[in-house]
Amino acid sequence: MDYPRRKSLSVRFNCSLQSRKHPPLSVMPFTAKPNSALLIVGHGSTENPDSSTPYFDHADEIRRRGLFAEVHVCFWKEEPSMREALFMIDAPEVYIVPDFISEGYFTQDVIPRELQLEGDTTVRHGKTLHYCLPVGVHRSMTDLILRRAQEVAPDADPADTTLIITGHGTGLNQNSTKAIRDQADLIAASGAGYALVTDAYMEEQPFIADWDKMADTSNVVVVPFFISDGLHSFQDIPVMLGLEKEVGPAASQTDVFRNNPNRLREKNLYYSSAIGTEPLIADVILDQVSDFDKKHSPAPPEAATLPPLSEHLKQLVRSGMTQIGQIRIQRDLCEFPYALHHMDEEDLATQPAFGGLEHHRGPGDARNISTYAEDGEYRFTKGKTNLRHGWIMTLDDEQDLLRALDQFYPGCTALFIKYKDGTLPIETLRKKLGRQTGMYRYADSISDEGAQKLIQKVCGPAHNCAKKILWKLDPETPLVDSEASRFNGILGAPPDKEAIPLLCREACNHFVAECRKAAKAESDAKPSSVKV
Ligand code: SF4
């Protein structure tokens, strides 16, 4: 086929790279918001831990700058869920920024539904929620793509280089394809000097697998227009490009980015990591908040008046609640106000030099420690009973303690505090299944009997989940008695210690996926005349 050609024009543009190696992004100065929280929303993945890494990195960077009272992340496929994240926030005003590449199904349907948003600004449970535009549609993304292209191929002469921006491409989201086409047009018009700037896709024409046929140049730079190095950008596209023979491990465990240039099909192929992993995305997130303020001019919020969650946590620990999940909380261990370690390793933790346990200062490593089990399994559900051993984390105050626990057991401290004071809303299974869309819509056709069986097959410590189920099937249908329905959310706490139970206020994504499979099996087992 003939591929559309976008010759680079000689129009000057403020992101021209011809005269500078690493251009500064033209970010707006950001006015600090000491009474507001930032909530970054991502997709997340049940299979690939690299998928959520950029969201945490951007949150860390913004937190480091001290611009908000709180910075949180939440996900569609990982924990904390969007609904649970709102319980973790003390601030009365929340800016919600979708870290998505385009407007579409997730930003227009899923996020508003899950966060119960009613428009640009929603007031719910005493909080004012501002819904910003997704990161990927911000005008500064063009600069970021150019920057990424130059970083990956610093010595390639643009005049002999084709720049391909690649994405998924699917009939399901025309906006994502349009966003990529727009970027290709903007860069072609930017004066960056590339011989050709074009778009290509995994699942629609022009196909990225044909990258060499699109380029007359010696060099080809491919920049994936994805928010993270998930399955597509680092496992599927490398195979389509011919860089790998088969789908490989996650990005963090592969060398696919580090071998540039690759000599392939008589060209030099440079492949970059996903555009969303660019550290300057943190600035784009802030830009979206500033743009929201410019457009809507919200009144500044009052300072929060209720005691923060960290203060509640301090009181819980003082009252003797020194375990959560598989973690023991120590007070005043050596010179440290708080320390966390695996509940099986109290003997080591209290020895000199912590008995040889790997010592982590501050909450920053909590995500790494909790991501993989000892056998290398990805713990996308943090309530799993396979937290690894061999570490101790020392913390300076209750804020750090809360931050660390929110990585080990996302949202669980806040849920328990709300549960204790009787303000935690609980979602029935039918309500949870009823709000599924896309391929998971089908999950709601599971029978009550099938759902009860599934709870016994999937939940509870016998199946590696340490959470206490709070929900019923529907308001009139409690769970049938079983080890899973009886479990109290506390794993083997000694009699002299109390624990903060892990609570399941609505069925997790893993359970929803299992419902879908079971519903399908039920349907397949029915005579064809009564199939759903
Ligand atoms: S639904 Fe079941 S498996 Fe999922 S978190 Fe709740 S108790 Fe655990």
Residues whose N, C-alpha, C, O or C-beta is under 5 A from the ligand:
A	BS01	SF4	V458 C459 G460 C465 K467 I469 C504 E506 A507 C508 F511
